[in-house]
Amino acid sequence: MFIPIGDQPNPKGTPFITYGLIAANVLIFVLVSLPQQYSSADPEAPSTIEYARVLESIQPGQVSVNEITASLSSYDVFIFEHGYRPSDPSLMDMLTSMFLHAGLGHLLGNMLFLWIYGDNVEHRLRPVAFLAWYLVAGVAAVLFHQAFALDSPIPLVGASGAISGVLGFYFVWFPHNQIRVLMFWFIIIRVFMLPARWVLGFYIVATNILPFLITQDGGAGVAYGAHIGGFLAGAAVALVLDRREMFSRPKEYKGAHESPASGMGATIAKAIADGRFEKAAELYFDVPAARSHGILEPSDSLALGSWLATHGHTRAALSIFQRHLRDHPRGPGLAEAHAQAGLLQLHAFQAPTAAYQHLIEALEYDPSRTLEKIIREALDEIAAVQKFPVQRVH
């Protein structure tokens, strides 16, 4: 078996929302869950009797209602009351279920994943948006689970669905990050570094989608559908936010009017050739982003992006390089576009992890010696500000 125990690189600063969510889950477990786990449920309470009947209906004839009632703890009944039951949906239960866990192992596993993956996603989204999307992913996870368990009276609890949403964001935004994985194989214990896409791909496919298809979301007490729903929600939102960021008009060009794309490529290219880069930028951002696909040749978009970057228009420059990568995914200039985008993320936006993705991509496109030297210096710069040592890229 293998367990992820860390990732690299990470952003600067403290992820207060991530740590706050971990603290909230742990405190609820310690103050609410643990005390009730060691006390017996009231056999006369209506909720106890109702839950016992639900459990008896799952395996009729094997155990009597009275025997089930006698075995229930106060926490079992608390989960039944405040977990999310598809057969009796409640908005409040949808929220409370995200902060309840079936046991210590359930809690520790979820908090480990949130600790590993949360900081990078929180840094990219910013704290308030991170909390909002965390809760949205949790809701999406519950609804996805309900779609395949409409009449189930079994309560759903755990932060797994919301945390799976965080993993979906991470899968889209940080594919080149490295995950430290602790492997156990009989008496062999090793730590490996694996690409984030491999680890998270294994998580969603091998440990969730396949079991979901085999068990129809009802095996081993694991809500695989909730994990899948949360992950898909996080990945979808990440893609939408990427598209919005790429297509949004930089603030210094927001006053420009919209122009048709037809014939604009030649006009912009002429302005670039004449050295009138400010005019070229104005004309380019006049074109609606959705219709700007391919209006610039690779050499022109790189020249315009470089001019914008060196003249303080960092957001506009990043947009140009991002659109270059969209417009010419197999064309020339990929190494330079990735490198320039990475350097902007690193120096202008203080986003080392986002920069890392572009810089690693740039190395894969056979950059010139001069550009490779710049890229590796930037990677060393990222490594120098990490909380933990970062494995060098060769």
Buried (B, 14 or more C-beta within 10 A) or exposed (E): EBEBEBBBBBBEEEBEBBBEBBEEBBEBBEEBBEEBBEEBBBEEBEBBBBBBEBBBEEEEEEBEBEEBBEEBBBBBBBBBBBBBBBEEEEEEBBBBBBBBBBEEEBBEBBBBBBBBBBBBBBBBBEBEBBBEBBBBBBBBBBBBBBEBBEEBBBBBBBBBBBBBBBBBBBBBBBBBBBBBBBEEEEEEEEEEEBBBBEBBEBBBEEEBBEBBEEEEBBEEEBBBBBBBBBBBBBBBBBBEBEBEEBBEBBEBBEEBEEBEBEEBBEBBBBBBEEEBBBBBBBBBBBBEBEBBEBBBBBEBBBBBBBBBBEEEBBBBBBBBBBBBBBBBEEEEBBBBBBBBBBBBBBBBEBBBBBBBBBBBBBBEBEBEEEBBEBBBEBBEBBBEBBEEEBEEBE
